[in-house]
Amino acid sequence: MFSKTAQTFRRHARRPVGRTVLAVLALILVVAVIFRIVTPFLISTSIVRESIEQSIEQWTGHNATIGGVSTIRFWPQPEVTLTDITIHSDEQDGQKILATIKELSASFDLIEALLGEPVFEDFRLSEPHVFMNRGADGRVRWANGGQLVDAMAKVSADGSNQKLDPALDAPIGEVQVRNGIVDLVRETDGQTVRFDAINGMMDWPHLSDAVTIRGDAIVRGKKIGLDIRSTQPLLLLDGRSGDFEGTASADIGLARFDGLASLTPRGYFSGNVELRASDMPAALRWFEIDPRLVDGLQSASVSARLIADRQELRFEDLSLGLNDENATGLLELDTPASGQPRLSGTLAFDHMDLRRLFIALEPTISRDQQALPSLVTNLDLDLRLSSQTASLGGLQLHDLALGLMNVAQQFRLDILESDLQPGRMTGRISTLKASGATDAGGQTVAFRAAVRGADFASIAQQLQLKGALPAAQGSLDISLDVPRPINQDAWNAAVGTINFQTGAGKLTGIDISTIRQLAIQKPYFTLSDAATGSIEFDSTKATATIRNGIADLQDTEIAGRNETISLTGAVPLANSSLALSATITPKDASPPLDFFIGGAWPTPILWPMNVPAAKPGE
């Protein structure tokens, strides 16, 4: 009985409470609806426009004018849309337009708007056009005082974040940009870089918070995608170093950085950097650099730990890719305010194409006005390069060590060590100042090479050399000086020496008995007519003195098992022509046979000079 009474009491007690809750909710809803209906009549468009103008002026320190307020929306989120906005500065010669915005939308708080002090955030900009200047120090100056500049000046680092006085903090929210343009003018020369078709979003809740930017823009005809994040944006805007994580990507390549960075060229950087160019010539053209500087280089990649301060850039834990060649090491780039930049360091390659390296260095070596431009012509170098394997045309080298220097207009490339398997090769290409020459000219290029214990048959096969060549191990020394610039006339003026010698071996492509027969039968014939046999020899030696681009052969001899062949004469370096006298002296009592050798290698023409009488049966 008591239980039923209690249940009835609780049931009737809940009904008034439920009705009260419903009544309160209904009242709130009615007030909200009335507030929404009445608010448009309480907030005037002039107050909103003036507040926007004042807000822009407060933020940037520049004047702002607004053509009109197109709409004010109060549901579901209070938002105002304005048109024809101009931000300008007043100067002696008139107004200077700093930015124009075709349409701007922003959200605001109703209560603050009713109090006559609306605060705007979450902006959407349609077709903004911003004009910015970059000073000689690399900094971009656009704002003229104002809340943003005050916050930039007074912000401080707080670990990986930033610390800002709450009095200077302010909400920003999301900023969306549609079809924007930024013109960046360099004050030093007036050159303008335009960022066109900008579309993206910036998420920056408050000035004291981290910022995230995602979007894309067209720069010099290429669409560049950007993804940027920083926990210290105010430090970056003030030109100081701050946390920065960013990626820029396009169809020609990618650039990525994660660490401490500065928006000024000579600021402090420390972090991981990655650069990739999938189309190197196109990338250089985009940077307005002559693609011939890297002739033959199609792709390149760099990843490293970058440390930079003012004029020094250090790439640690460097991984470098050039086409199909890869290297690791350390590089330092010194970029002084005056004078040439200087690149130094060490690189270890898995494979190196020496021909491509020589082509890249050719303009620096030759100084020929008709040659390709060079990346290192105006760059001081001090590099140590090594490679497990290397190729020079068809020639294969192993365990290569190079030294590369270009200092004060003096160039030197040293082949410090290389393995020919068998044998070894060292060499040098350097510029020398001629005696009595001035700084303006008079330089020559010295070519030096020394080969020891090499298998010349293997070398000839690798280089696909044609003609009769000795198959033996031996040595070769080349010393050649060529005046700069190196062109056809320079080779005709070359001076130097060549020394060649081998041990025992075989000379394939010469049949002495056939030569004797042809000398009796014909007034002249080609060497290929007698190329069916070979000569076994105990040694060979050749010495040539080079003057005026012509090699004068002296003390040149092939000591065969049955005869000795001696050669004298001239070989022009600029072509393959020959002008030689040859004597075949048998080791028996047979008379010697003299020839004049002309034509061009590898099929010279032989003219017998003293034909011996034919033996019976010949």
Buried (B, 14 or more C-beta within 10 A) or exposed (E): EEEEEEEEEEEEEEEEEEEEEEEEEEEEEEEEEEBBEEBEEEBBBEBBBBBBBEBBBBBBBBBBEBEEBBEBEBEEEBBBBBBBBBBBEEEEEEEEEBBBBBBBBBBBBBEBBBEEEBBBBBBBBBBBBBBBBBEEEBBBEBBEEBBBBBBBEBBEBEEEBBEBEEEBBBBBBBBBBBBBBBBBBBEEEEEEEBBBBBBBBBBBBBBBBBBBBBBBBBBEEBEBBBBBBBBBBBBBBBBBBBBBBBBBBBEBBBBBBBBBBBBBEBBBBBBBBBBBBBBBBBBBBBEEBEBBBBBBBBBBBBBBBBBBBEEBBBBEEBBBBBEEBBBBBBBBBBBEEEEBBBBBBBBBBEBBBBBBBEBBBBBBBBBBEEBBBBBBBEBBBBBBBBBEBBBBEEBBBEBBBBBBBBEEBEBBBBBBBBBBEEBBBBBBBBBBBEEEEEEEEBBBBBBBBBBBEBBBBBBBEBEEEEBBBBBBBBBBBBBBBBBBBBBEEBBBEBBBBBBBBBBBBBBBBBBBEBBBBBBBEEEBBEBBBBBEBBBEBBBBBBBBEBEEBBBBBEEBBBBBEBBBBBBEBBBBBEEBEBBBBBBBBBEEEBEEBBBBBBBEBBBBBBBBEEBBEEEEEE
